[in-house]
Amino acid sequence: MKYTDEFKHEAFRLHRSETSEIEKAAREIGVAPESLRRWVSQDSIDLGQAEGLTTAERGGPSA
């Protein structure tokens, strides 16, 4: 299933503001914990907070 960038950004916000537990945040928004973990990791790369290929460098519209 594809999720919109807006949905993913809301997931990042929820994860960062309300809990540091990925499993709990994922359950609250109805996604698999590994999906949220990948999105958070890619978002950190996109924000320059972690090393790796950015979404733009990967050539994709979303993580």
ABEGO torsion letter per residue (X at the ends): XBBBAAAAAAAAAAAAAABABAAAAAAAAGBBAAAAAAAAAAAAAAAGABBEBBAAAAGBABX
